[in-house]
Amino acid sequence: MNIALIGTGAMARRFLAAVREEIEGVRFIAAHSRQAERLEQLRREYPRIECTTDLRALLGREDIQAVYISTPVSTHAPLSIAAARAGKHILCEKPMALTVTDCEAMIEAAEEGGVVLQIGYMMRFHPAHQLIKKQVDSGDLGSIRFVHLERTTFIDFLSADMPEHRKWFIRPEQSGGGALMDLGSHLIDLLLYLVGDEIESCNLQIWEEPRLGVETDALAGFRFRGGLLATVFASWQVPLHDNIIQVYGDKASLFARRTLGPYTDGTVERITEAGRERLPVSYRNHYVLQLEHFRDCIAENRQPLTGGRACLPTERTRESLYRSIR
C-alpha cells in the first residue's frame, strides 16, 4: 500500500520517524504541502518521497491508495472529503474536524466512496491502554467508581522563537480551541473507550491566556449513565509531569504512569488489599500499531477501532464541553 502525506509539519515528521521503516507492506511515496520551503525540508530528510504543491494531481495518482492527513484541524474535513471522492483511504489526525457536522460529512463521504476513514486517536492502541481496557472489561476491578486522566506539557506560544507555522494551534478558526483540543482530545477519546458507557452529563473549566485567546489549561468532569464519575486534565503550562491514568474500582484499582504521549517507558500498577503489583506491559510503538491496523482494515474491508463512526462520540463530547462554557 502506497501512502501520500498531506501536511509536512512536526506531526508528519514524528509519524514518519516512528513508522516509515517498520511497516510491512506500507510505503510513503509522496507528500503535499502548500508551502514549498516545507516541502524542500522534507525532501532533504526523505529524498525518496516525491513532493508536490499540487493536491489535485496527488489525489489523481493511481499508484497512491491512501493518504495521511496531519494539517490544521480546520482543513481535516475538506481534505478528507476530497480524498474520499478520489477513492483514497484516509488516516486523519485528531481531532476529526472543527464541528460534529463536519465529522458527519467526512463519514458520509468515506462511506459513499467505499474507503476506510480512520482517525489518529492512537492512544487506544498503546499496549498499556489495551491492558487497562482488558482489566476494566474483565470485572476484576469490581464496580468502577472513578477514572482520571491527565496529559500536560509546556508550550510557550508567546515566545519570540515560536515558529509561525505552529501558531495555528492558537487560532481558534483553525484549531477549534486550545489545550483541550490538542491534548485533551486524546484523553476524552481514551476515557470513552476505556469506560464503554454513555455520558449522562459533562462540564468544563478552563484557564484562558488573554494574550492567546484559547485555553492553556482545561479540566473536564463527567458523569456516566452507570454512575461512574471521571475527570480529565490537559495543560500546556505544566512541564514536569508523569501523565497519569487512575482507575478506581471497589475490588482493585489501577495506576498508569507515562503511557499518555510518545513515551516508551510507561508502567501500570494494580492496587489491592494485598498491596501494589506492577503489571507487565510488552511495549510496541503505538504509531506503528495504529498504521498496521489501518493497513489491515483496508486489506480486510473492515471498520477500524478508531473509525469515523467509532470516534464520533468523542467529537460530540468535545463539542458539548465547549458549549458548556459558552
C-alpha positions in Angstrom: 0.0 0.0 0.0 1.4 3.4 -1.0 0.5 6.4 1.2 0.8 10.1 0.5 1.4 12.6 3.2 -0.9 15.7 3.2 0.8 18.1 5.5 4.6 18.0 6.3 4.8 19.6 9.7 6.0 18.3 13.1 3.3 15.7 13.3 4.0 14.2 9.9 7.7 14.1 10.7 7.1 12.4 14.1 4.9 9.9 12.3 7.5 9.2 9.6 10.2 8.8 12.2 8.2 6.3 14.1 6.8 4.1 11.3 8.5 4.6 8.0 10.9 1.7 8.2 8.8 -0.7 10.3 5.6 -1.4 8.5 5.4 -4.4 6.2 3.5 -3.7 3.0 3.4 0.1 3.6 5.4 2.8 1.8 5.2 6.6 2.0 5.9 7.7 -1.6 4.6 11.3 -1.9 3.9 14.4 0.1 1.9 17.6 -0.3 2.1 21.0 1.3 1.1 24.4 0.1 4.5 25.7 1.4 7.3 25.0 -1.0 10.0 25.6 1.7 8.5 23.0 4.0 8.4 20.5 1.1 12.0 21.2 0.4 12.9 20.5 4.0 11.0 17.1 3.8 12.7 16.3 0.5 16.1 16.8 2.1 15.2 14.5 5.0 13.4 11.9 3.0 14.7 12.0 -0.6 12.7 9.0 -1.7 9.4 10.8 -1.1 8.1 12.8 -4.1 7.0 16.3 -3.0 4.4 18.5 -4.7 2.2 21.5 -4.1 -0.4 20.2 -6.5 -3.1 18.4 -4.4 -5.4 17.6 -7.3 -2.5 15.8 -9.1 -1.6 14.0 -6.0 -5.1 12.7 -5.4 -5.4 11.7 -9.0 -2.4 9.3 -8.9 -3.4 5.7 -9.4 -0.3 4.4 -7.5 -1.5 6.1 -4.3 -4.0 4.1 -2.3 -4.2 6.1 0.9 -3.4 9.5 2.5 -2.2 10.5 5.9 -3.6 14.0 6.8 -1.8 16.0 9.5 -2.8 19.6 8.7 -4.6 22.1 10.9 -8.0 20.8 12.2 -10.0 23.3 10.1 -8.7 21.5 6.9 -9.4 17.9 8.0 -13.0 17.8 6.6 -12.4 19.3 3.2 -9.2 17.3 2.7 -10.8 14.0 3.8 -13.8 14.6 1.7 -11.6 15.3 -1.4 -9.6 12.2 -0.7 -12.7 10.0 -0.3 -14.1 11.3 -3.6 -10.8 10.4 -5.2 -11.1 6.8 -3.9 -8.2 7.1 -1.3 -8.4 5.6 2.1 -7.8 8.1 4.9 -5.9 8.2 8.1 -6.7 11.6 9.5 -5.1 13.2 12.6 -7.2 14.0 15.6 -9.4 15.8 16.4 -11.5 14.7 13.4 -12.8 18.2 12.5 -13.9 21.5 13.9 -17.6 20.6 14.3 -19.7 17.4 14.6 -21.4 18.5 11.3 -18.0 18.4 9.5 -17.3 15.0 11.1 -20.5 13.6 9.8 -19.7 14.9 6.3 -16.4 13.1 6.4 -18.0 9.9 7.5 -20.7 10.2 4.7 -18.0 10.9 2.1 -15.9 7.9 3.1 -19.0 5.6 3.1 -20.1 6.8 -0.3 -16.6 6.4 -1.6 -16.2 2.9 -0.2 -12.9 3.9 1.6 -11.7 3.5 5.2 -11.7 6.5 7.4 -9.5 6.1 10.5 -8.9 8.9 13.0 -5.5 9.3 14.7 -6.5 8.5 18.2 -3.5 6.2 18.5 -3.7 6.1 22.3 -6.3 3.4 22.0 -3.5 1.2 20.5 -1.0 1.7 23.3 -0.3 -1.8 24.9 -0.7 -0.3 28.4 -4.1 1.1 27.5 -5.2 -2.2 25.9 -4.1 -3.8 29.2 -6.2 -1.3 31.2 -9.2 -1.9 28.9 -9.0 -5.7 29.5 -8.8 -5.2 33.2 -11.9 -2.9 33.2 -13.9 -5.2 30.9 -13.0 -8.4 32.9 -14.7 -7.2 36.0 -11.7 -8.0 38.1 -11.6 -4.4 39.4 -15.2 -4.7 40.5 -17.5 -1.8 40.0 -15.6 1.2 38.6 -16.2 4.3 40.7 -13.9 6.9 39.3 -11.5 7.4 36.4 -9.0 10.2 35.9 -6.6 11.0 33.0 -4.2 13.9 32.6 -1.7 14.9 30.0 0.5 18.0 30.4 3.4 19.6 28.6 4.9 23.1 28.3 4.5 25.0 25.1 5.3 28.8 25.1 3.2 30.1 22.2 4.2 33.7 23.3 7.9 33.1 22.8 9.6 35.0 20.1 11.2 31.8 19.0 7.8 30.1 18.3 7.7 29.2 14.5 4.9 30.9 12.6 3.8 27.6 11.2 3.0 26.3 14.7 0.8 29.2 15.6 -2.3 27.7 14.1 -2.7 25.9 17.4 -3.8 29.2 19.0 -6.0 30.4 16.1 -9.5 29.1 17.0 -10.7 29.3 13.4 -8.0 26.8 12.6 -7.6 24.8 15.8 -11.1 24.9 17.3 -9.6 25.6 20.8 -6.5 25.2 22.9 -5.2 22.5 25.2 -8.5 20.6 25.3 -8.5 20.3 21.5 -4.8 19.4 21.3 -4.0 17.2 24.3 -7.5 16.8 25.8 -9.0 15.2 22.7 -6.8 12.1 23.2 -7.9 12.0 26.9 -11.6 12.2 26.1 -11.4 9.6 23.4 -9.4 7.2 25.6 -11.8 7.8 28.5 -14.8 6.8 26.4 -13.0 3.8 25.0 -12.0 2.5 28.5 -15.3 3.1 30.2 -17.6 1.9 27.4 -20.6 3.8 28.7 -22.6 6.8 27.6 -22.1 10.2 29.2 -25.1 11.5 31.2 -23.6 15.0 31.8 -20.3 16.8 31.4 -18.8 20.2 32.2 -15.7 22.2 31.5 -13.5 24.6 33.5 -10.7 26.4 31.7 -7.9 28.9 32.2 -7.6 31.1 29.1 -4.5 33.1 28.5 -5.8 36.6 27.4 -2.9 37.1 25.0 -3.6 33.9 23.2 -7.4 33.7 23.1 -7.5 30.0 23.8 -7.3 27.8 26.9 -3.9 26.7 28.2 -5.5 24.6 30.9 -8.7 22.6 30.8 -10.4 20.4 33.5 -13.5 18.4 32.3 -15.8 16.5 34.6 -18.1 13.6 33.5 -20.9 11.5 34.9 -21.8 8.3 33.0 -25.2 6.7 32.8 -24.0 3.8 35.0 -23.0 6.2 37.8 -19.2 6.3 37.2 -17.6 9.7 37.7 -14.5 10.9 35.7 -12.2 13.8 35.1 -9.6 14.7 32.5 -7.0 17.5 32.8 -5.0 18.9 29.9 -2.4 21.7 30.1 0.2 23.5 28.0 1.7 25.0 31.2 3.0 22.1 33.3 6.4 20.9 32.0 7.3 18.3 34.5 4.7 15.6 34.9 4.3 11.8 34.5 0.9 12.0 32.7 -1.2 9.6 34.6 -4.3 7.4 34.4 -6.2 6.3 37.6 -9.0 3.7 37.6 -10.7 3.2 40.9 -12.7 0.1 41.4 -14.3 -1.3 44.6 -12.2 -4.5 44.3 -8.9 -3.2 42.9 -7.5 0.0 41.3 -5.0 0.8 38.5 -2.4 3.5 38.3 -0.6 4.1 35.0 2.3 6.5 34.6 3.9 7.8 31.4 1.6 6.0 29.0 -0.1 9.1 27.6 2.2 10.6 25.0 5.1 9.5 22.9 6.9 7.7 25.8 8.2 4.2 25.7 8.8 3.6 29.4 5.2 3.7 30.9 4.1 1.5 33.7 0.8 0.1 35.0 0.3 -0.9 38.7 -2.6 -2.8 40.2 -3.5 -1.9 43.7 -5.4 -4.3 46.0 -5.6 -5.0 49.7 -2.5 -7.2 49.3 -0.5 -4.3 48.1 0.8 -3.0 44.8 1.7 -5.2 41.8 3.3 -3.9 38.6 1.6 -5.5 35.6 3.8 -6.5 32.6 3.4 -4.3 29.5 5.0 -5.5 26.3 5.5 -2.2 24.6 5.3 -1.7 20.8 5.3 1.7 19.2 1.6 2.8 19.2 2.2 4.8 16.0 3.3 1.5 14.4 0.3 -0.4 15.8 -2.1 2.3 14.5 -0.7 2.1 11.0 -0.7 -1.7 10.9 -4.3 -1.6 12.0 -5.1 0.9 9.2 -3.4 -1.4 6.6 -5.2 -4.5 7.9 -8.6 -2.8 7.9 -8.1 -1.8 4.3 -7.0 -5.3 3.3 -9.9 -7.0 5.1 -12.5 -4.4 4.3 -13.5 -3.8 7.9 -14.0 -0.7 10.1 -11.1 0.5 12.3 -11.1 0.6 16.1 -10.8 4.4 15.6 -13.0 4.7 12.6 -15.1 7.8 11.9 -18.3 6.5 13.5 -16.4 5.0 16.4 -14.9 8.4 17.2 -18.0 10.4 16.7 -18.9 10.3 20.4 -15.5 11.8 21.2 -16.2 14.7 18.9 -19.7 15.2 20.2 -18.4 15.2 23.8 -15.7 17.7 23.0 -18.3 20.0 21.3 -20.6 19.6 24.4 -17.8 20.6 26.7 -17.0 23.8 24.9 -20.7 24.6 24.7 -20.9 24.3 28.5 -18.7 27.3 28.9 -20.0 29.4 26.0 
